[in-house]
């Protein structure tokens, strides 16, 4: 039976017959202002592009399922994890970080790895990267850091002078710089990389006991990376390689999977930890804090409409559910404000009503009005609290236990004990984690990039950065200096 044809209509549902010809005065006369269909089409076309994300502008995404495989109820009362075999729908967005929406997928750059869990208690957003650490540990530096990864305000070009000047003046970046310039800085695909919550979060159990936690999302496809030359070649051959790889694999039924694991640290252990456990530039050694399996994540559906679901998806570390909490991680504290603020600017005050961001459970609050409100806007119910007319109440069972502070003095602290040790962990990464070939590639990648430093401060910047490399590993600094033909005297 032939499907009944639909009528062509305007956005307000009014059928019209002329979609290719504008109304004119005679066959060759001027266009009439009253042709509102013309204006509607042109006005909407002019507004098809919403502002792109300042960071993580280019990405891809997929829907899937999370299934609990490990019992962690002694650590958390989150309903998501309360039973082995329990399933939860998810949406995941992968991305590059520093490039624009039209940049290549194989650029040397961290990769975003954001997961939205649609739980019975609301949405939990685990918003991380493919690295367990980050370049900086204080949110006041974030805008400055991102500016150095973007384009020079004078030339509108990516600028190694800005890049290395900033890093050489911020030695806390060493750990992430080492990862970025290893082959891990150019993942082969989104399917072949791990994800990390990176920050320290907390978990709260049914006894109101709090522990610190880090989240790891381990690929079951195996880690696979491009070398620098391979990534450069793919950048010219197929700049959308990672997007294509994910779409093709899911559409042919080869569903990628990851295992969610956690590290836990008690509050007493945190007090004795060598480094600040809330420092985003540091890891927790796995030998001391082993990984604990939580569940399996599978991606099995590509969105039917990229803009609707991927471009309009919005993630925020502030979105945690009962049983999961924050920590004193300065970068995390900064992101709690900045991420929702960015979404309200880009998508509007009601961005969480967009289907991909909408929770499964019913929302009950007193927020009203605002741009692009698309639900019933609270109908005739009160828009204030408390009131005598509705039956909405606060559930005290969701109250978090208090967080114990180490001090009652507020100040602009710039360091804690051992905070200035920016070199032990990156040195261990270079010597003990990387194999000989990976060390060689890392050195070559650093040398290739640092050769782009051409400003009149070149020698000063290189000398300063080599000094940081030397504190991490002597061989690393000497080999980079040799590659640059730079007379380095440690």
C-alpha positions as CSV (number, residue, x, y, z in Angstrom):
1,X,0.0,0.0,0.0
2,X,1.4,3.3,-1.0
3,X,2.2,5.6,1.9
4,X,0.0,8.7,2.0
5,X,2.0,11.8,1.0
6,X,2.4,14.6,3.6
7,X,1.6,18.2,2.9
8,X,4.4,20.7,2.7
9,X,3.9,23.2,5.6
10,X,5.5,26.2,7.3
11,X,6.9,25.8,10.8
12,X,3.5,26.8,12.2
13,X,1.9,24.0,10.2
14,X,0.3,26.0,7.5
15,X,0.3,24.2,4.1
16,X,1.7,26.1,1.2
17,X,2.3,25.4,-2.5
18,X,5.3,27.4,-3.7
19,X,8.6,26.3,-2.2
20,X,10.9,27.2,-5.1
21,X,9.5,30.5,-6.3
22,X,9.3,33.8,-4.5
23,X,6.2,36.0,-4.9
24,X,7.1,38.9,-7.3
25,X,5.3,41.8,-9.1
26,X,5.2,40.2,-12.5
27,X,7.6,37.6,-13.8
28,X,10.6,40.0,-13.6
29,X,9.4,42.3,-10.9
30,X,10.7,42.8,-7.3
31,X,10.0,40.3,-4.5
32,X,7.1,41.2,-2.2
33,X,7.6,41.6,1.5
34,X,4.4,39.6,2.1
35,X,6.1,36.3,1.0
36,X,6.5,35.2,4.6
37,X,7.5,31.7,3.5
38,X,10.6,33.1,1.9
39,X,11.4,35.1,5.1
40,X,10.8,32.0,7.3
41,X,13.1,29.8,5.2
42,X,15.9,32.4,5.1
43,X,15.6,33.5,8.7
44,X,15.8,29.9,9.9
45,X,18.7,29.1,7.6
46,X,20.6,32.1,9.0
47,X,20.2,30.6,12.5
48,X,21.0,27.0,11.8
49,X,24.4,27.2,13.5
50,X,24.4,27.6,17.2
51,X,27.7,28.8,18.8
52,X,30.2,26.0,18.7
53,X,31.7,24.8,21.9
54,X,34.8,26.9,23.0
55,X,36.5,23.6,23.7
56,X,35.5,20.1,22.6
57,X,34.0,21.6,19.5
58,X,34.3,18.6,17.2
59,X,32.9,15.3,18.3
60,X,30.7,12.3,17.8
61,X,28.4,10.4,19.9
62,X,26.3,7.2,20.4
63,X,23.7,5.7,22.6
64,X,24.1,2.5,24.6
65,X,23.7,0.7,27.8
66,X,25.6,0.4,31.1
67,X,25.3,-2.9,33.0
68,X,26.5,-3.5,36.6
69,X,28.9,-6.4,36.9
70,X,30.6,-5.7,40.3
71,X,29.3,-5.1,43.8
72,X,30.3,-1.7,45.1
73,X,27.4,-1.1,47.5
74,X,29.7,-0.9,50.5
75,X,31.1,2.3,48.9
76,X,28.0,3.9,47.4
77,X,24.2,4.0,47.9
78,X,23.7,5.2,44.3
79,X,20.7,3.3,43.0
80,X,22.4,2.9,39.6
81,X,24.8,0.3,41.3
82,X,22.5,-1.4,43.7
83,X,22.2,-4.8,41.9
84,X,24.4,-7.0,39.8
85,X,23.0,-7.1,36.3
86,X,21.1,-3.8,36.6
87,X,21.1,-1.8,33.3
88,X,20.9,1.9,32.6
89,X,20.7,3.8,29.2
90,X,23.6,6.0,28.4
91,X,24.7,8.6,25.8
92,X,28.5,9.1,25.2
93,X,30.1,12.0,23.3
94,X,33.8,11.7,22.2
95,X,35.7,14.8,21.0
96,X,38.9,16.5,20.4
97,X,39.7,19.4,22.8
98,X,41.5,22.4,21.2
99,X,40.4,22.4,17.6
100,X,37.4,24.0,15.9
101,X,34.5,22.0,14.6
102,X,36.2,21.6,11.2
103,X,39.5,20.3,12.6
104,X,40.9,16.9,12.0
105,X,40.1,13.9,14.2
106,X,43.8,12.8,14.4
107,X,45.3,16.1,15.7
108,X,47.7,15.7,18.6
109,X,45.3,16.6,21.4
110,X,43.6,15.1,24.4
111,X,40.2,13.5,23.7
112,X,37.0,14.2,25.5
113,X,35.1,11.2,26.9
114,X,31.8,12.3,28.4
115,X,29.1,9.8,29.6
116,X,25.5,10.6,30.5
117,X,23.9,8.0,32.6
118,X,20.1,8.2,32.5
119,X,19.4,6.9,36.1
120,X,16.2,6.6,38.0
121,X,17.5,9.4,40.3
122,X,18.2,11.8,37.4
123,X,21.2,12.2,35.1
124,X,24.7,11.5,36.2
125,X,27.3,13.1,33.9
126,X,30.8,11.6,34.0
127,X,32.7,14.2,32.1
128,X,36.3,13.3,31.4
129,X,39.1,12.8,29.0
130,X,41.2,10.0,27.7
131,X,44.0,10.9,30.1
132,X,43.9,10.5,33.9
133,X,45.6,13.9,34.5
134,X,45.4,17.4,33.1
135,X,47.7,20.3,32.3
136,X,46.8,22.5,35.2
137,X,45.3,22.2,38.7
138,X,43.7,25.5,39.3
139,X,40.6,26.8,37.4
140,X,41.9,30.3,37.3
141,X,44.4,29.2,34.7
142,X,42.0,27.4,32.5
143,X,41.0,30.3,30.1
144,X,44.7,31.2,29.7
145,X,45.7,27.6,29.0
146,X,43.0,27.2,26.3
147,X,44.0,30.5,24.7
148,X,47.5,29.0,24.2
149,X,46.0,26.0,22.4
150,X,43.9,28.1,20.1
151,X,44.9,30.6,17.5
152,X,47.3,33.5,17.8
153,X,45.4,36.8,18.0
154,X,47.7,38.4,15.5
155,X,48.3,35.7,12.9
156,X,45.2,33.5,13.5
157,X,47.5,30.5,13.4
158,X,48.3,27.8,15.9
159,X,51.4,29.1,17.6
160,X,54.2,26.9,19.2
161,X,55.6,30.1,20.8
162,X,52.4,30.5,22.9
163,X,52.1,26.8,23.5
164,X,55.6,26.2,24.9
165,X,55.9,29.6,26.6
166,X,52.8,28.7,28.8
167,X,53.9,25.1,29.5
168,X,57.5,26.2,30.4
169,X,56.1,28.7,32.8
170,X,53.7,26.1,34.4
171,X,55.8,23.0,35.2
172,X,52.7,21.4,36.7
173,X,51.8,20.6,33.1
174,X,54.7,18.1,32.8
175,X,52.7,15.0,33.4
176,X,50.0,15.8,30.8
177,X,52.6,17.1,28.3
178,X,54.4,13.8,28.5
179,X,51.2,11.9,27.7
180,X,50.2,14.4,24.9
181,X,53.5,14.0,23.1
182,X,53.6,10.2,23.4
183,X,51.6,8.1,20.9
184,X,48.7,8.3,23.4
185,X,48.3,11.9,22.1
186,X,47.1,10.5,18.8
187,X,44.6,7.7,19.5
188,X,43.8,5.4,16.5
189,X,40.1,5.8,17.2
190,X,37.6,6.6,19.9
191,X,37.0,2.8,20.3
192,X,40.7,2.2,21.0
193,X,41.2,4.6,24.0
194,X,40.4,4.6,27.7
195,X,38.3,7.3,29.4
196,X,38.9,8.8,32.8
197,X,36.8,10.9,35.2
198,X,40.3,12.4,36.0
199,X,39.1,14.4,39.0
200,X,38.8,13.0,42.5
201,X,35.1,12.5,43.3
202,X,33.5,11.0,46.4
203,X,31.1,8.1,47.1
204,X,28.6,7.9,50.0
205,X,27.2,4.7,51.3
206,X,24.0,3.9,53.1
207,X,25.7,4.6,56.5
208,X,26.6,8.1,55.4
209,X,30.3,7.2,55.1
210,X,32.3,9.0,52.5
211,X,35.3,7.8,50.5
212,X,37.3,9.4,47.7
213,X,37.0,7.8,44.3
214,X,38.5,8.0,40.8
215,X,36.7,6.6,37.7
216,X,38.4,4.7,34.9
217,X,36.7,3.5,31.7
218,X,38.9,0.9,30.1
219,X,38.5,-0.1,26.4
220,X,37.8,-3.7,25.6
221,X,39.0,-3.2,22.1
222,X,42.5,-2.7,23.2
223,X,44.6,0.4,23.2
224,X,45.8,1.4,19.7
225,X,47.5,4.7,18.7
226,X,48.8,6.4,15.6
227,X,52.4,7.4,15.5
228,X,53.0,11.1,14.8
229,X,53.6,10.5,11.0
230,X,50.6,8.2,10.7
231,X,48.3,10.7,12.4
232,X,49.6,13.5,10.1
233,X,48.9,11.3,7.0
234,X,45.4,10.4,8.2
235,X,44.7,14.1,8.9
236,X,45.1,14.8,5.2
237,X,43.5,11.6,4.0
238,X,40.4,11.5,6.1
239,X,40.0,14.4,8.7
240,X,36.8,12.7,10.0
241,X,38.5,9.3,10.6
242,X,37.4,8.8,14.2
243,X,33.8,9.8,13.5
244,X,33.6,7.5,10.5
245,X,35.2,4.6,12.4
246,X,32.6,4.8,15.3
247,X,29.6,5.1,12.9
248,X,30.7,2.3,10.7
249,X,31.5,-0.1,13.6
250,X,28.2,0.4,15.3
251,X,26.1,0.3,12.1
252,X,27.7,-3.1,11.2
253,X,26.9,-4.5,14.7
254,X,30.5,-4.4,16.0
255,X,29.5,-2.6,19.2
256,X,32.4,-1.1,21.2
257,X,32.6,-1.8,24.9
258,X,34.4,-0.4,27.9
259,X,34.7,-1.6,31.5
260,X,34.0,1.0,34.2
261,X,36.4,0.7,37.2
262,X,37.1,2.7,40.3
263,X,39.9,3.4,42.6
264,X,39.0,4.2,46.2
265,X,40.8,6.1,49.0
266,X,39.7,6.5,52.6
267,X,39.8,9.9,54.2
268,X,42.6,8.6,56.5
269,X,44.6,7.4,53.5
270,X,44.1,10.8,51.9
271,X,45.8,12.5,54.9
272,X,48.9,10.3,54.5
273,X,49.1,10.3,50.7
274,X,52.4,11.7,49.4
275,X,50.8,14.2,47.1
276,X,47.6,16.2,47.3
277,X,45.0,13.5,46.4
278,X,42.8,16.3,44.9
279,X,45.5,17.5,42.5
280,X,44.4,16.9,38.9
281,X,48.0,16.7,37.6
282,X,48.7,13.6,39.8
283,X,47.5,10.0,39.6
284,X,46.9,7.5,42.4
285,X,49.4,4.6,41.8
286,X,47.5,1.4,41.0
287,X,49.7,-0.7,43.2
288,X,48.5,1.3,46.2
289,X,44.9,1.8,45.1
290,X,44.0,-1.1,42.8
291,X,41.2,-0.9,40.2
292,X,37.8,-2.3,41.2
293,X,35.4,-3.5,38.5
294,X,32.0,-1.8,38.4
295,X,30.3,-2.6,35.1
296,X,30.3,-2.7,31.4
297,X,29.5,0.1,28.9
298,X,28.3,-0.8,25.4
299,X,27.5,1.6,22.6
300,X,25.0,0.2,20.1
301,X,23.1,3.0,18.4
302,X,24.1,6.0,16.3
303,X,21.8,9.0,16.7
304,X,19.3,9.5,13.8
305,X,20.1,13.2,13.8
306,X,23.6,14.4,14.6
307,X,22.6,18.0,15.5
308,X,19.7,17.0,17.7
309,X,21.6,14.6,19.9
310,X,25.4,15.2,19.5
311,X,25.6,18.9,18.9
312,X,23.0,19.7,21.5
313,X,24.2,17.3,24.1
314,X,25.3,19.0,27.3
315,X,27.4,17.5,30.0
316,X,28.3,18.9,33.4
317,X,30.4,17.5,36.3
318,X,27.9,19.2,38.6
319,X,25.4,16.5,37.6
320,X,25.9,13.8,40.2
321,X,23.3,11.5,41.7
322,X,22.7,10.5,45.3
323,X,25.6,8.3,46.4
324,X,28.2,10.2,44.3
325,X,29.6,13.5,45.4
326,X,32.3,16.1,44.8
327,X,35.7,16.6,46.4
328,X,38.1,19.5,47.1
329,X,39.7,19.2,43.7
330,X,40.1,22.9,42.6
331,X,39.6,22.2,38.9
332,X,36.5,20.2,39.6
333,X,35.1,23.0,41.8
334,X,35.7,25.4,38.9
335,X,33.9,23.1,36.4
336,X,30.8,22.8,38.6
337,X,30.0,26.4,37.7
338,X,31.5,26.8,34.3
339,X,30.0,23.9,32.4
340,X,26.3,24.6,33.1
341,X,27.1,28.3,32.5
342,X,28.6,27.5,29.1
343,X,25.5,25.4,28.2
344,X,23.1,28.2,29.1
345,X,25.0,30.6,26.9
346,X,25.2,28.1,24.0
347,X,21.8,26.3,24.1
348,X,19.7,28.5,26.4
349,X,18.4,28.5,30.0
350,X,16.2,25.4,29.3
351,X,18.9,23.3,27.7
352,X,18.0,20.3,29.9
353,X,14.6,20.1,28.2
354,X,16.3,19.1,24.9
355,X,15.6,15.3,24.5
356,X,19.2,14.1,24.7
357,X,19.7,16.0,28.0
358,X,16.3,15.2,29.5
359,X,16.3,12.9,32.5
360,X,14.1,9.8,32.5
361,X,12.4,10.7,35.9
362,X,9.9,13.5,36.2
363,X,11.3,16.9,36.9
364,X,9.6,18.9,39.7
365,X,10.9,22.4,40.5
366,X,9.9,26.0,40.4
367,X,11.9,27.1,37.4
368,X,9.7,28.9,34.8
369,X,9.9,30.8,31.5
370,X,13.2,31.5,29.7
371,X,14.2,31.1,26.1
372,X,13.0,27.9,24.3
373,X,10.8,26.6,27.1
374,X,9.2,23.5,25.4
375,X,7.3,21.8,28.2
376,X,4.0,23.0,29.9
377,X,6.1,25.6,31.9
378,X,4.5,24.3,35.1
379,X,1.0,24.9,33.9
380,X,-1.1,26.6,36.5
381,X,0.9,25.4,39.4
382,X,2.7,27.8,41.8
383,X,6.1,29.1,40.7
384,X,7.3,29.7,44.3
385,X,8.2,27.6,47.3
386,X,7.0,27.0,49.9
387,X,3.3,27.2,49.0
388,X,0.0,25.8,50.1
389,X,-1.2,24.3,46.8
390,X,1.1,21.6,45.4
391,X,2.4,18.4,46.9
392,X,6.1,18.8,46.1
393,X,8.4,18.3,49.1
394,X,12.1,17.9,49.7
395,X,13.1,14.3,50.4
396,X,15.5,14.3,53.4
397,X,16.8,10.8,52.6
398,X,18.8,12.4,49.8
399,X,20.8,14.6,52.2
400,X,24.6,14.3,52.0
401,X,26.7,13.9,55.1
402,X,28.8,17.0,55.9
403,X,32.3,17.3,54.4
404,X,35.1,17.7,57.0
405,X,37.4,20.6,56.2
406,X,41.1,20.7,57.2
407,X,41.1,24.5,57.9
408,X,38.8,27.4,58.9
409,X,41.1,30.0,57.2
410,X,40.3,31.1,53.6
411,X,43.2,32.3,51.5
412,X,44.6,32.1,48.0
413,X,46.8,29.1,48.7
414,X,49.1,28.2,45.8
415,X,50.6,24.9,47.2
416,X,50.4,22.2,49.7
417,X,53.1,19.8,50.9
418,X,54.8,18.1,47.9
419,X,52.6,20.1,45.5
420,X,55.8,21.4,43.7
421,X,56.8,17.9,42.8
422,X,55.7,18.1,39.2
423,X,58.4,15.6,38.0
424,X,58.4,12.3,39.8
425,X,55.2,10.9,38.2
426,X,56.1,12.1,34.6
427,X,59.6,10.7,35.1
428,X,58.1,7.3,36.1
429,X,55.8,7.4,33.1
430,X,58.7,7.9,30.7
431,X,61.1,5.4,32.3
432,X,58.8,2.6,33.7
433,X,55.6,2.7,31.7
434,X,56.8,3.6,28.1
435,X,58.8,1.0,26.2
436,X,61.9,1.9,24.2
437,X,60.0,2.6,21.0
438,X,57.4,4.8,22.8
439,X,60.1,6.8,24.5
440,X,61.7,7.4,21.1
441,X,58.4,8.5,19.5
442,X,57.7,10.8,22.4
443,X,61.1,12.5,22.0
444,X,60.6,12.8,18.3
445,X,57.2,14.3,18.7
446,X,58.4,16.9,21.2
447,X,61.4,17.9,19.1
448,X,59.2,18.2,16.0
449,X,56.8,20.5,17.8
450,X,59.4,22.6,19.6
451,X,61.2,23.3,16.4
452,X,58.2,25.6,15.6
453,X,59.3,28.0,18.4
454,X,60.6,31.1,16.5
455,X,60.0,34.1,18.7
456,X,62.8,36.3,20.1
457,X,62.4,34.5,23.4
458,X,63.1,31.1,21.8
459,X,66.2,30.3,23.7
460,X,64.7,31.3,27.0
461,X,61.6,29.2,26.5
462,X,63.5,26.1,25.3
463,X,66.0,26.4,28.1
464,X,63.2,26.6,30.7
465,X,61.3,23.6,29.3
466,X,64.5,21.5,29.0
467,X,65.0,22.2,32.7
468,X,61.6,20.7,33.5
469,X,62.4,17.7,31.3
470,X,65.7,17.2,33.0
471,X,64.0,17.1,36.5
472,X,61.7,14.4,35.2
473,X,64.4,12.4,33.3
474,X,67.9,13.2,32.3
475,X,67.8,11.1,29.1
476,X,64.6,12.8,28.0
477,X,66.1,16.3,28.3
478,X,69.4,15.5,26.6
479,X,67.7,13.7,23.7
480,X,65.3,16.6,23.1
481,X,68.2,19.1,23.3
482,X,70.2,17.0,20.8
483,X,67.2,16.9,18.4
484,X,66.8,20.7,18.6
485,X,70.6,21.1,18.3
486,X,70.4,23.2,21.4
487,X,73.4,23.8,23.7
488,X,71.8,22.6,27.0
489,X,73.9,22.7,30.1
490,X,71.9,21.3,33.1
